[in-house]
Amino acid sequence: MADEIRYVVTGGLGEGGLRELHQFLTSKGWYTVIQYDGGGKAPYARTGGLNPAALAEFEAWLKARGWYYTVEA
């Protein structure tokens, strides 16, 4: 099961996107970290480990908004 866990990293998010993402993740009880590296780059999010069902749900949510993301092992 542990080998099925994946992490999602979003593209840069503006204030509205951060708010929307926070509301969604909070409603699911999923852990995430918002990272801001500075230097004019927008903040991005990295989730905690997601099982296959949660990953599929989050990917559908992101795709419905046309948001960029990557999935990491």
PDB file of N, CA, C, O and CB in Angstrom:
ATOM      1  N   MET A   1       0.821  -1.199   0.000  1.00  0.00           N
ATOM      2  CA  MET A   1       0.000   0.000   0.000  1.00  0.00           C
ATOM      3  C   MET A   1       0.860   1.257   0.000  1.00  0.00           C
ATOM      4  O   MET A   1       0.544   2.214  -0.707  1.00  0.00           O
ATOM      5  CB  MET A   1      -0.931   0.001   1.203  1.00  0.00           C
ATOM      6  N   ALA A   2       1.937   1.277   0.773  1.00  0.00           N
ATOM      7  CA  ALA A   2       2.785   2.467   0.858  1.00  0.00           C
ATOM      8  C   ALA A   2       3.366   2.837  -0.498  1.00  0.00           C
ATOM      9  O   ALA A   2       3.591   4.015  -0.777  1.00  0.00           O
ATOM     10  CB  ALA A   2       3.912   2.244   1.858  1.00  0.00           C
ATOM     11  N   ASP A   3       3.611   1.834  -1.348  1.00  0.00           N
ATOM     12  CA  ASP A   3       4.170   2.138  -2.665  1.00  0.00           C
ATOM     13  C   ASP A   3       3.135   2.773  -3.596  1.00  0.00           C
ATOM     14  O   ASP A   3       3.487   3.240  -4.679  1.00  0.00           O
ATOM     15  CB  ASP A   3       4.724   0.870  -3.300  1.00  0.00           C
ATOM     16  N   GLU A   4       1.869   2.796  -3.188  1.00  0.00           N
ATOM     17  CA  GLU A   4       0.817   3.423  -3.990  1.00  0.00           C
ATOM     18  C   GLU A   4       0.598   4.887  -3.605  1.00  0.00           C
ATOM     19  O   GLU A   4      -0.140   5.600  -4.285  1.00  0.00           O
ATOM     20  CB  GLU A   4      -0.487   2.650  -3.836  1.00  0.00           C
ATOM     21  N   ILE A   5       1.226   5.336  -2.534  1.00  0.00           N
ATOM     22  CA  ILE A   5       1.054   6.705  -2.057  1.00  0.00           C
ATOM     23  C   ILE A   5       1.776   7.668  -2.992  1.00  0.00           C
ATOM     24  O   ILE A   5       2.919   7.432  -3.382  1.00  0.00           O
ATOM     25  CB  ILE A   5       1.579   6.855  -0.609  1.00  0.00           C
ATOM     26  N   ARG A   6       1.099   8.753  -3.346  1.00  0.00           N
ATOM     27  CA  ARG A   6       1.663   9.766  -4.234  1.00  0.00           C
ATOM     28  C   ARG A   6       1.470  11.152  -3.617  1.00  0.00           C
ATOM     29  O   ARG A   6       0.613  11.357  -2.758  1.00  0.00           O
ATOM     30  CB  ARG A   6       1.006   9.696  -5.642  1.00  0.00           C
ATOM     31  N   TYR A   7       2.279  12.078  -4.072  1.00  0.00           N
ATOM     32  CA  TYR A   7       2.241  13.463  -3.619  1.00  0.00           C
ATOM     33  C   TYR A   7       1.959  14.351  -4.821  1.00  0.00           C
ATOM     34  O   TYR A   7       2.452  14.090  -5.918  1.00  0.00           O
ATOM     35  CB  TYR A   7       3.577  13.869  -2.921  1.00  0.00           C
ATOM     36  N   VAL A   8       1.177  15.389  -4.622  1.00  0.00           N
ATOM     37  CA  VAL A   8       0.860  16.318  -5.701  1.00  0.00           C
ATOM     38  C   VAL A   8       1.524  17.657  -5.396  1.00  0.00           C
ATOM     39  O   VAL A   8       1.457  18.163  -4.275  1.00  0.00           O
ATOM     40  CB  VAL A   8      -0.687  16.482  -5.874  1.00  0.00           C
ATOM     41  N   VAL A   9       2.167  18.217  -6.420  1.00  0.00           N
ATOM     42  CA  VAL A   9       2.758  19.552  -6.328  1.00  0.00           C
ATOM     43  C   VAL A   9       2.067  20.412  -7.375  1.00  0.00           C
ATOM     44  O   VAL A   9       2.077  20.087  -8.562  1.00  0.00           O
ATOM     45  CB  VAL A   9       4.328  19.521  -6.544  1.00  0.00           C
ATOM     46  N   THR A  10       1.470  21.506  -6.932  1.00  0.00           N
ATOM     47  CA  THR A  10       0.765  22.386  -7.861  1.00  0.00           C
ATOM     48  C   THR A  10       1.735  23.354  -8.521  1.00  0.00           C
ATOM     49  O   THR A  10       2.882  23.504  -8.100  1.00  0.00           O
ATOM     50  CB  THR A  10      -0.345  23.159  -7.136  1.00  0.00           C
ATOM     51  N   GLY A  11       1.248  23.996  -9.551  1.00  0.00           N
ATOM     52  CA  GLY A  11       1.972  25.127 -10.112  1.00  0.00           C
ATOM     53  C   GLY A  11       1.776  26.323  -9.196  1.00  0.00           C
ATOM     54  O   GLY A  11       1.126  26.213  -8.156  1.00  0.00           O
ATOM     55  N   GLY A  12       2.330  27.456  -9.576  1.00  0.00           N
ATOM     56  CA  GLY A  12       2.186  28.666  -8.776  1.00  0.00           C
ATOM     57  C   GLY A  12       0.731  29.093  -8.655  1.00  0.00           C
ATOM     58  O   GLY A  12      -0.040  28.998  -9.609  1.00  0.00           O
ATOM     59  N   LEU A  13       0.372  29.559  -7.478  1.00  0.00           N
ATOM     60  CA  LEU A  13      -1.014  29.918  -7.183  1.00  0.00           C
ATOM     61  C   LEU A  13      -1.117  31.369  -6.736  1.00  0.00           C
ATOM     62  O   LEU A  13      -0.298  31.848  -5.952  1.00  0.00           O
ATOM     63  CB  LEU A  13      -1.591  28.994  -6.107  1.00  0.00           C
ATOM     64  N   GLY A  14      -2.121  32.056  -7.238  1.00  0.00           N
ATOM     65  CA  GLY A  14      -2.424  33.402  -6.765  1.00  0.00           C
ATOM     66  C   GLY A  14      -3.265  33.328  -5.505  1.00  0.00           C
ATOM     67  O   GLY A  14      -3.580  32.243  -5.017  1.00  0.00           O
ATOM     68  N   GLU A  15      -3.624  34.491  -4.983  1.00  0.00           N
ATOM     69  CA  GLU A  15      -4.380  34.548  -3.734  1.00  0.00           C
ATOM     70  C   GLU A  15      -5.709  33.802  -3.823  1.00  0.00           C
ATOM     71  O   GLU A  15      -6.062  33.057  -2.909  1.00  0.00           O
ATOM     72  CB  GLU A  15      -4.631  35.990  -3.349  1.00  0.00           C
ATOM     73  N   GLY A  16      -6.447  33.993  -4.914  1.00  0.00           N
ATOM     74  CA  GLY A  16      -7.730  33.303  -5.072  1.00  0.00           C
ATOM     75  C   GLY A  16      -7.557  31.802  -5.180  1.00  0.00           C
ATOM     76  O   GLY A  16      -8.337  31.039  -4.611  1.00  0.00           O
ATOM     77  N   GLY A  17      -6.531  31.375  -5.912  1.00  0.00           N
ATOM     78  CA  GLY A  17      -6.252  29.950  -6.049  1.00  0.00           C
ATOM     79  C   GLY A  17      -5.854  29.317  -4.732  1.00  0.00           C
ATOM     80  O   GLY A  17      -6.270  28.202  -4.418  1.00  0.00           O
ATOM     81  N   LEU A  18      -5.046  30.034  -3.961  1.00  0.00           N
ATOM     82  CA  LEU A  18      -4.654  29.523  -2.643  1.00  0.00           C
ATOM     83  C   LEU A  18      -5.871  29.343  -1.750  1.00  0.00           C
ATOM     84  O   LEU A  18      -5.993  28.341  -1.046  1.00  0.00           O
ATOM     85  CB  LEU A  18      -3.646  30.468  -1.975  1.00  0.00           C
ATOM     86  N   ARG A  19      -6.761  30.310  -1.784  1.00  0.00           N
ATOM     87  CA  ARG A  19      -7.971  30.230  -0.957  1.00  0.00           C
ATOM     88  C   ARG A  19      -8.839  29.043  -1.377  1.00  0.00           C
ATOM     89  O   ARG A  19      -9.309  28.274  -0.539  1.00  0.00           O
ATOM     90  CB  ARG A  19      -8.781  31.541  -1.057  1.00  0.00           C
ATOM     91  N   GLU A  20      -9.042  28.910  -2.687  1.00  0.00           N
ATOM     92  CA  GLU A  20      -9.871  27.813  -3.199  1.00  0.00           C
ATOM     93  C   GLU A  20      -9.250  26.457  -2.870  1.00  0.00           C
ATOM     94  O   GLU A  20      -9.948  25.532  -2.453  1.00  0.00           O
ATOM     95  CB  GLU A  20     -10.061  27.950  -4.720  1.00  0.00           C
ATOM     96  N   LEU A  21      -7.949  26.346  -3.057  1.00  0.00           N
ATOM     97  CA  LEU A  21      -7.244  25.101  -2.751  1.00  0.00           C
ATOM     98  C   LEU A  21      -7.341  24.779  -1.265  1.00  0.00           C
ATOM     99  O   LEU A  21      -7.605  23.637  -0.888  1.00  0.00           O
ATOM    100  CB  LEU A  21      -5.770  25.197  -3.177  1.00  0.00           C
ATOM    101  N   HIS A  22      -7.130  25.778  -0.428  1.00  0.00           N
ATOM    102  CA  HIS A  22      -7.209  25.574   1.020  1.00  0.00           C
ATOM    103  C   HIS A  22      -8.591  25.076   1.427  1.00  0.00           C
ATOM    104  O   HIS A  22      -8.706  24.156   2.236  1.00  0.00           O
ATOM    105  CB  HIS A  22      -6.879  26.876   1.765  1.00  0.00           C
ATOM    106  N   GLN A  23      -9.634  25.675   0.874  1.00  0.00           N
ATOM    107  CA  GLN A  23     -10.999  25.255   1.203  1.00  0.00           C
ATOM    108  C   GLN A  23     -11.242  23.803   0.805  1.00  0.00           C
ATOM    109  O   GLN A  23     -11.841  23.037   1.560  1.00  0.00           O
ATOM    110  CB  GLN A  23     -12.020  26.165   0.510  1.00  0.00           C
ATOM    111  N   PHE A  24     -10.773  23.431  -0.387  1.00  0.00           N
ATOM    112  CA  PHE A  24     -10.970  22.056  -0.848  1.00  0.00           C
ATOM    113  C   PHE A  24     -10.212  21.070   0.039  1.00  0.00           C
ATOM    114  O   PHE A  24     -10.784  20.088   0.513  1.00  0.00           O
ATOM    115  CB  PHE A  24     -10.516  21.910  -2.310  1.00  0.00           C
ATOM    116  N   LEU A  25      -8.935  21.333   0.259  1.00  0.00           N
ATOM    117  CA  LEU A  25      -8.120  20.398   1.036  1.00  0.00           C
ATOM    118  C   LEU A  25      -8.598  20.297   2.477  1.00  0.00           C
ATOM    119  O   LEU A  25      -8.596  19.211   3.056  1.00  0.00           O
ATOM    120  CB  LEU A  25      -6.659  20.823   1.007  1.00  0.00           C
ATOM    121  N   THR A  26      -9.005  21.411   3.055  1.00  0.00           N
ATOM    122  CA  THR A  26      -9.525  21.397   4.419  1.00  0.00           C
ATOM    123  C   THR A  26     -10.805  20.578   4.498  1.00  0.00           C
ATOM    124  O   THR A  26     -11.011  19.833   5.457  1.00  0.00           O
ATOM    125  CB  THR A  26      -9.778  22.826   4.915  1.00  0.00           C
ATOM    126  N   SER A  27     -11.664  20.713   3.493  1.00  0.00           N
ATOM    127  CA  SER A  27     -12.919  19.953   3.499  1.00  0.00           C
ATOM    128  C   SER A  27     -12.664  18.451   3.430  1.00  0.00           C
ATOM    129  O   SER A  27     -13.479  17.659   3.903  1.00  0.00           O
ATOM    130  CB  SER A  27     -13.805  20.383   2.329  1.00  0.00           C
ATOM    131  N   LYS A  28     -11.540  18.060   2.845  1.00  0.00           N
ATOM    132  CA  LYS A  28     -11.182  16.646   2.730  1.00  0.00           C
ATOM    133  C   LYS A  28     -10.353  16.155   3.912  1.00  0.00           C
ATOM    134  O   LYS A  28     -10.202  14.949   4.108  1.00  0.00           O
ATOM    135  CB  LYS A  28     -10.419  16.410   1.445  1.00  0.00           C
ATOM    136  N   GLY A  29      -9.821  17.077   4.695  1.00  0.00           N
ATOM    137  CA  GLY A  29      -8.951  16.701   5.810  1.00  0.00           C
ATOM    138  C   GLY A  29      -7.576  16.246   5.345  1.00  0.00           C
ATOM    139  O   GLY A  29      -6.901  15.490   6.044  1.00  0.00           O
ATOM    140  N   TRP A  30      -7.158  16.703   4.170  1.00  0.00           N
ATOM    141  CA  TRP A  30      -5.867  16.305   3.607  1.00  0.00           C
ATOM    142  C   TRP A  30      -4.793  17.298   4.008  1.00  0.00           C
ATOM    143  O   TRP A  30      -5.021  18.507   4.028  1.00  0.00           O
ATOM    144  CB  TRP A  30      -5.948  16.196   2.074  1.00  0.00           C
ATOM    145  N   TYR A  31      -3.635  16.778   4.322  1.00  0.00           N
ATOM    146  CA  TYR A  31      -2.488  17.590   4.710  1.00  0.00           C
ATOM    147  C   TYR A  31      -1.853  18.218   3.475  1.00  0.00           C
ATOM    148  O   TYR A  31      -1.748  17.579   2.428  1.00  0.00           O
ATOM    149  CB  TYR A  31      -1.452  16.744   5.479  1.00  0.00           C
ATOM    150  N   THR A  32      -1.436  19.462   3.604  1.00  0.00           N
ATOM    151  CA  THR A  32      -0.687  20.115   2.531  1.00  0.00           C
ATOM    152  C   THR A  32       0.223  21.175   3.118  1.00  0.00           C
ATOM    153  O   THR A  32      -0.019  21.686   4.212  1.00  0.00           O
ATOM    154  CB  THR A  32      -1.641  20.739   1.488  1.00  0.00           C
ATOM    155  N   VAL A  33       1.259  21.495   2.390  1.00  0.00           N
ATOM    156  CA  VAL A  33       2.185  22.559   2.761  1.00  0.00           C
ATOM    157  C   VAL A  33       2.176  23.576   1.627  1.00  0.00           C
ATOM    158  O   VAL A  33       2.311  23.214   0.458  1.00  0.00           O
ATOM    159  CB  VAL A  33       3.639  22.004   3.030  1.00  0.00           C
ATOM    160  N   ILE A  34       2.017  24.833   1.974  1.00  0.00           N
ATOM    161  CA  ILE A  34       2.136  25.908   0.992  1.00  0.00           C
ATOM    162  C   ILE A  34       3.571  26.407   1.070  1.00  0.00           C
ATOM    163  O   ILE A  34       4.053  26.772   2.142  1.00  0.00           O
ATOM    164  CB  ILE A  34       1.092  27.075   1.258  1.00  0.00           C
ATOM    165  N   GLN A  35       4.244  26.419  -0.060  1.00  0.00           N
ATOM    166  CA  GLN A  35       5.640  26.840  -0.085  1.00  0.00           C
ATOM    167  C   GLN A  35       5.777  28.107  -0.917  1.00  0.00           C
ATOM    168  O   GLN A  35       5.174  28.246  -1.981  1.00  0.00           O
ATOM    169  CB  GLN A  35       6.545  25.720  -0.647  1.00  0.00           C
ATOM    170  N   TYR A  36       6.584  29.022  -0.403  1.00  0.00           N
ATOM    171  CA  TYR A  36       6.860  30.260  -1.111  1.00  0.00           C
ATOM    172  C   TYR A  36       8.364  30.458  -1.101  1.00  0.00           C
ATOM    173  O   TYR A  36       8.965  30.683  -0.050  1.00  0.00           O
ATOM    174  CB  TYR A  36       6.114  31.478  -0.466  1.00  0.00           C
ATOM    175  N   ASP A  37       8.966  30.372  -2.275  1.00  0.00           N
ATOM    176  CA  ASP A  37      10.415  30.463  -2.390  1.00  0.00           C
ATOM    177  C   ASP A  37      10.898  31.887  -2.626  1.00  0.00           C
ATOM    178  O   ASP A  37      12.104  32.132  -2.642  1.00  0.00           O
ATOM    179  CB  ASP A  37      10.894  29.577  -3.505  1.00  0.00           C
ATOM    180  N   GLY A  38       9.979  32.829  -2.811  1.00  0.00           N
ATOM    181  CA  GLY A  38      10.347  34.226  -3.028  1.00  0.00           C
ATOM    182  C   GLY A  38      10.881  34.464  -4.428  1.00  0.00           C
ATOM    183  O   GLY A  38      10.662  33.659  -5.333  1.00  0.00           O
ATOM    184  N   GLY A  39      11.574  35.560  -4.598  1.00  0.00           N
ATOM    185  CA  GLY A  39      12.175  35.871  -5.883  1.00  0.00           C
ATOM    186  C   GLY A  39      11.170  36.104  -6.993  1.00  0.00           C
ATOM    187  O   GLY A  39      11.474  35.872  -8.163  1.00  0.00           O
ATOM    188  N   GLY A  40       9.971  36.563  -6.639  1.00  0.00           N
ATOM    189  CA  GLY A  40       8.962  36.835  -7.652  1.00  0.00           C
ATOM    190  C   GLY A  40       8.165  35.624  -8.095  1.00  0.00           C
ATOM    191  O   GLY A  40       7.297  35.741  -8.959  1.00  0.00           O
ATOM    192  N   LYS A  41       8.443  34.467  -7.520  1.00  0.00           N
ATOM    193  CA  LYS A  41       7.698  33.258  -7.880  1.00  0.00           C
ATOM    194  C   LYS A  41       6.451  33.140  -7.010  1.00  0.00           C
ATOM    195  O   LYS A  41       6.459  33.508  -5.836  1.00  0.00           O
ATOM    196  CB  LYS A  41       8.587  31.996  -7.727  1.00  0.00           C
ATOM    197  N   ALA A  42       5.391  32.627  -7.600  1.00  0.00           N
ATOM    198  CA  ALA A  42       4.140  32.440  -6.863  1.00  0.00           C
ATOM    199  C   ALA A  42       4.258  31.239  -5.927  1.00  0.00           C
ATOM    200  O   ALA A  42       5.000  30.300  -6.215  1.00  0.00           O
ATOM    201  CB  ALA A  42       2.951  32.249  -7.838  1.00  0.00           C
ATOM    202  N   PRO A  43       3.529  31.264  -4.803  1.00  0.00           N
ATOM    203  CA  PRO A  43       3.519  30.108  -3.909  1.00  0.00           C
ATOM    204  C   PRO A  43       2.895  28.891  -4.591  1.00  0.00           C
ATOM    205  O   PRO A  43       2.101  29.025  -5.522  1.00  0.00           O
ATOM    206  CB  PRO A  43       2.758  30.437  -2.619  1.00  0.00           C
ATOM    207  N   TYR A  44       3.262  27.720  -4.119  1.00  0.00           N
ATOM    208  CA  TYR A  44       2.699  26.480  -4.638  1.00  0.00           C
ATOM    209  C   TYR A  44       2.423  25.553  -3.466  1.00  0.00           C
ATOM    210  O   TYR A  44       2.890  25.791  -2.352  1.00  0.00           O
ATOM    211  CB  TYR A  44       3.656  25.809  -5.671  1.00  0.00           C
ATOM    212  N   ALA A  45       1.667  24.504  -3.721  1.00  0.00           N
ATOM    213  CA  ALA A  45       1.285  23.569  -2.667  1.00  0.00           C
ATOM    214  C   ALA A  45       1.873  22.195  -2.939  1.00  0.00           C
ATOM    215  O   ALA A  45       2.035  21.787  -4.089  1.00  0.00           O
ATOM    216  CB  ALA A  45      -0.241  23.481  -2.548  1.00  0.00           C
ATOM    217  N   ARG A  46       2.190  21.487  -1.856  1.00  0.00           N
ATOM    218  CA  ARG A  46       2.625  20.087  -1.922  1.00  0.00           C
ATOM    219  C   ARG A  46       1.806  19.323  -0.901  1.00  0.00           C
ATOM    220  O   ARG A  46       1.831  19.632   0.291  1.00  0.00           O
ATOM    221  CB  ARG A  46       4.177  19.932  -1.651  1.00  0.00           C
ATOM    222  N   THR A  47       1.080  18.323  -1.377  1.00  0.00           N
ATOM    223  CA  THR A  47       0.221  17.551  -0.475  1.00  0.00           C
ATOM    224  C   THR A  47       1.041  16.560   0.332  1.00  0.00           C
ATOM    225  O   THR A  47       2.191  16.257   0.014  1.00  0.00           O
ATOM    226  CB  THR A  47      -0.869  16.813  -1.264  1.00  0.00           C
ATOM    227  N   GLY A  48       0.412  16.072   1.380  1.00  0.00           N
ATOM    228  CA  GLY A  48       0.917  14.889   2.036  1.00  0.00           C
ATOM    229  C   GLY A  48       0.590  13.706   1.141  1.00  0.00           C
ATOM    230  O   GLY A  48       0.043  13.886   0.053  1.00  0.00           O
ATOM    231  N   GLY A  49       0.911  12.516   1.576  1.00  0.00           N
ATOM    232  CA  GLY A  49       0.668  11.331   0.762  1.00  0.00           C
ATOM    233  C   GLY A  49      -0.810  11.079   0.514  1.00  0.00           C
ATOM    234  O   GLY A  49      -1.625  11.113   1.436  1.00  0.00           O
ATOM    235  N   LEU A  50      -1.140  10.826  -0.742  1.00  0.00           N
ATOM    236  CA  LEU A  50      -2.520  10.533  -1.134  1.00  0.00           C
ATOM    237  C   LEU A  50      -2.612   9.104  -1.656  1.00  0.00           C
ATOM    238  O   LEU A  50      -1.781   8.672  -2.455  1.00  0.00           O
ATOM    239  CB  LEU A  50      -3.018  11.538  -2.206  1.00  0.00           C
ATOM    240  N   ASN A  51      -3.624   8.378  -1.201  1.00  0.00           N
ATOM    241  CA  ASN A  51      -3.857   7.035  -1.733  1.00  0.00           C
ATOM    242  C   ASN A  51      -4.454   7.163  -3.135  1.00  0.00           C
ATOM    243  O   ASN A  51      -4.818   8.267  -3.541  1.00  0.00           O
ATOM    244  CB  ASN A  51      -4.803   6.207  -0.793  1.00  0.00           C
ATOM    245  N   PRO A  52      -4.562   6.067  -3.880  1.00  0.00           N
ATOM    246  CA  PRO A  52      -5.048   6.160  -5.262  1.00  0.00           C
ATOM    247  C   PRO A  52      -6.417   6.831  -5.415  1.00  0.00           C
ATOM    248  O   PRO A  52      -6.618   7.600  -6.355  1.00  0.00           O
ATOM    249  CB  PRO A  52      -5.116   4.791  -5.847  1.00  0.00           C
ATOM    250  N   ALA A  53      -7.348   6.559  -4.520  1.00  0.00           N
ATOM    251  CA  ALA A  53      -8.680   7.168  -4.629  1.00  0.00           C
ATOM    252  C   ALA A  53      -8.616   8.672  -4.387  1.00  0.00           C
ATOM    253  O   ALA A  53      -9.237   9.444  -5.118  1.00  0.00           O
ATOM    254  CB  ALA A  53      -9.652   6.516  -3.633  1.00  0.00           C
ATOM    255  N   ALA A  54      -7.874   9.092  -3.370  1.00  0.00           N
ATOM    256  CA  ALA A  54      -7.731  10.518  -3.077  1.00  0.00           C
ATOM    257  C   ALA A  54      -6.986  11.217  -4.206  1.00  0.00           C
ATOM    258  O   ALA A  54      -7.340  12.334  -4.585  1.00  0.00           O
ATOM    259  CB  ALA A  54      -6.994  10.727  -1.741  1.00  0.00           C
ATOM    260  N   LEU A  55      -5.964  10.572  -4.741  1.00  0.00           N
ATOM    261  CA  LEU A  55      -5.213  11.148  -5.855  1.00  0.00           C
ATOM    262  C   LEU A  55      -6.126  11.371  -7.059  1.00  0.00           C
ATOM    263  O   LEU A  55      -6.095  12.438  -7.672  1.00  0.00           O
ATOM    264  CB  LEU A  55      -4.033  10.234  -6.240  1.00  0.00           C
ATOM    265  N   ALA A  56      -6.927  10.379  -7.395  1.00  0.00           N
ATOM    266  CA  ALA A  56      -7.843  10.503  -8.533  1.00  0.00           C
ATOM    267  C   ALA A  56      -8.833  11.646  -8.307  1.00  0.00           C
ATOM    268  O   ALA A  56      -9.129  12.403  -9.232  1.00  0.00           O
ATOM    269  CB  ALA A  56      -8.602   9.179  -8.763  1.00  0.00           C
ATOM    270  N   GLU A  57      -9.339  11.770  -7.092  1.00  0.00           N
ATOM    271  CA  GLU A  57     -10.287  12.846  -6.779  1.00  0.00           C
ATOM    272  C   GLU A  57      -9.613  14.214  -6.897  1.00  0.00           C
ATOM    273  O   GLU A  57     -10.187  15.144  -7.462  1.00  0.00           O
ATOM    274  CB  GLU A  57     -10.868  12.660  -5.359  1.00  0.00           C
ATOM    275  N   PHE A  58      -8.403  14.335  -6.367  1.00  0.00           N
ATOM    276  CA  PHE A  58      -7.705  15.618  -6.416  1.00  0.00           C
ATOM    277  C   PHE A  58      -7.306  15.967  -7.847  1.00  0.00           C
ATOM    278  O   PHE A  58      -7.407  17.124  -8.256  1.00  0.00           O
ATOM    279  CB  PHE A  58      -6.465  15.587  -5.514  1.00  0.00           C
ATOM    280  N   GLU A  59      -6.854  14.973  -8.607  1.00  0.00           N
ATOM    281  CA  GLU A  59      -6.504  15.232 -10.008  1.00  0.00           C
ATOM    282  C   GLU A  59      -7.726  15.722 -10.790  1.00  0.00           C
ATOM    283  O   GLU A  59      -7.613  16.647 -11.594  1.00  0.00           O
ATOM    284  CB  GLU A  59      -5.925  13.957 -10.666  1.00  0.00           C
ATOM    285  N   ALA A  60      -8.877  15.119 -10.564  1.00  0.00           N
ATOM    286  CA  ALA A  60     -10.102  15.553 -11.250  1.00  0.00           C
ATOM    287  C   ALA A  60     -10.433  16.993 -10.875  1.00  0.00           C
ATOM    288  O   ALA A  60     -10.833  17.784 -11.730  1.00  0.00           O
ATOM    289  CB  ALA A  60     -11.290  14.621 -10.898  1.00  0.00           C
ATOM    290  N   TRP A  61     -10.270  17.329  -9.613  1.00  0.00           N
ATOM    291  CA  TRP A  61     -10.534  18.688  -9.136  1.00  0.00           C
ATOM    292  C   TRP A  61      -9.591  19.683  -9.805  1.00  0.00           C
ATOM    293  O   TRP A  61     -10.024  20.740 -10.264  1.00  0.00           O
ATOM    294  CB  TRP A  61     -10.389  18.762  -7.603  1.00  0.00           C
ATOM    295  N   LEU A  62      -8.310  19.349  -9.862  1.00  0.00           N
ATOM    296  CA  LEU A  62      -7.313  20.225 -10.492  1.00  0.00           C
ATOM    297  C   LEU A  62      -7.569  20.370 -11.994  1.00  0.00           C
ATOM    298  O   LEU A  62      -7.509  21.474 -12.535  1.00  0.00           O
ATOM    299  CB  LEU A  62      -5.895  19.677 -10.253  1.00  0.00           C
ATOM    300  N   LYS A  63      -7.853  19.254 -12.659  1.00  0.00           N
ATOM    301  CA  LYS A  63      -8.098  19.285 -14.108  1.00  0.00           C
ATOM    302  C   LYS A  63      -9.338  20.107 -14.442  1.00  0.00           C
ATOM    303  O   LYS A  63      -9.362  20.803 -15.457  1.00  0.00           O
ATOM    304  CB  LYS A  63      -8.254  17.859 -14.654  1.00  0.00           C
ATOM    305  N   ALA A  64     -10.365  20.035 -13.603  1.00  0.00           N
ATOM    306  CA  ALA A  64     -11.587  20.805 -13.838  1.00  0.00           C
ATOM    307  C   ALA A  64     -11.312  22.307 -13.824  1.00  0.00           C
ATOM    308  O   ALA A  64     -12.062  23.087 -14.411  1.00  0.00           O
ATOM    309  CB  ALA A  64     -12.642  20.458 -12.786  1.00  0.00           C
ATOM    310  N   ARG A  65     -10.241  22.705 -13.157  1.00  0.00           N
ATOM    311  CA  ARG A  65      -9.869  24.115 -13.076  1.00  0.00           C
ATOM    312  C   ARG A  65      -8.762  24.482 -14.054  1.00  0.00           C
ATOM    313  O   ARG A  65      -8.394  25.650 -14.178  1.00  0.00           O
ATOM    314  CB  ARG A  65      -9.437  24.453 -11.670  1.00  0.00           C
ATOM    315  N   GLY A  66      -8.237  23.482 -14.743  1.00  0.00           N
ATOM    316  CA  GLY A  66      -7.162  23.736 -15.691  1.00  0.00           C
ATOM    317  C   GLY A  66      -5.847  24.104 -15.023  1.00  0.00           C
ATOM    318  O   GLY A  66      -5.021  24.800 -15.613  1.00  0.00           O
ATOM    319  N   TRP A  67      -5.650  23.639 -13.797  1.00  0.00           N
ATOM    320  CA  TRP A  67      -4.449  23.988 -13.034  1.00  0.00           C
ATOM    321  C   TRP A  67      -3.319  23.008 -13.332  1.00  0.00           C
ATOM    322  O   TRP A  67      -3.543  21.809 -13.497  1.00  0.00           O
ATOM    323  CB  TRP A  67      -4.754  24.005 -11.525  1.00  0.00           C
ATOM    324  N   TYR A  68      -2.115  23.535 -13.395  1.00  0.00           N
ATOM    325  CA  TYR A  68      -0.922  22.720 -13.598  1.00  0.00           C
ATOM    326  C   TYR A  68      -0.560  22.021 -12.288  1.00  0.00           C
ATOM    327  O   TYR A  68      -0.683  22.598 -11.208  1.00  0.00           O
ATOM    328  CB  TYR A  68       0.267  23.589 -14.108  1.00  0.00           C
ATOM    329  N   TYR A  69      -0.115  20.778 -12.400  1.00  0.00           N
ATOM    330  CA  TYR A  69       0.361  20.032 -11.237  1.00  0.00           C
ATOM    331  C   TYR A  69       1.240  18.891 -11.714  1.00  0.00           C
ATOM    332  O   TYR A  69       1.201  18.503 -12.881  1.00  0.00           O
ATOM    333  CB  TYR A  69      -0.825  19.497 -10.385  1.00  0.00           C
ATOM    334  N   THR A  70       2.031  18.360 -10.798  1.00  0.00           N
ATOM    335  CA  THR A  70       2.797  17.146 -11.061  1.00  0.00           C
ATOM    336  C   THR A  70       2.509  16.162  -9.936  1.00  0.00           C
ATOM    337  O   THR A  70       2.114  16.551  -8.837  1.00  0.00           O
ATOM    338  CB  THR A  70       4.333  17.446 -11.175  1.00  0.00           C
ATOM    339  N   VAL A  71       2.713  14.887 -10.229  1.00  0.00           N
ATOM    340  CA  VAL A  71       2.536  13.826  -9.239  1.00  0.00           C
ATOM    341  C   VAL A  71       3.901  13.205  -8.994  1.00  0.00           C
ATOM    342  O   VAL A  71       4.618  12.860  -9.933  1.00  0.00           O
ATOM    343  CB  VAL A  71       1.492  12.746  -9.717  1.00  0.00           C
ATOM    344  N   GLU A  72       4.254  13.067  -7.716  1.00  0.00           N
ATOM    345  CA  GLU A  72       5.542  12.499  -7.333  1.00  0.00           C
ATOM    346  C   GLU A  72       5.338  11.255  -6.483  1.00  0.00           C
ATOM    347  O   GLU A  72       4.350  11.124  -5.761  1.00  0.00           O
ATOM    348  CB  GLU A  72       6.388  13.533  -6.575  1.00  0.00           C
ATOM    349  N   ALA A  73       6.296  10.351  -6.587  1.00  0.00           N
ATOM    350  CA  ALA A  73       6.255   9.122  -5.777  1.00  0.00           C
ATOM    351  C   ALA A  73       6.760   9.401  -4.377  1.00  0.00           C
ATOM    352  O   ALA A  73       6.804   8.495  -3.545  1.00  0.00           O
ATOM    353  CB  ALA A  73       7.094   8.003  -6.429  1.00  0.00           C
TER     354      ALA A  73
END
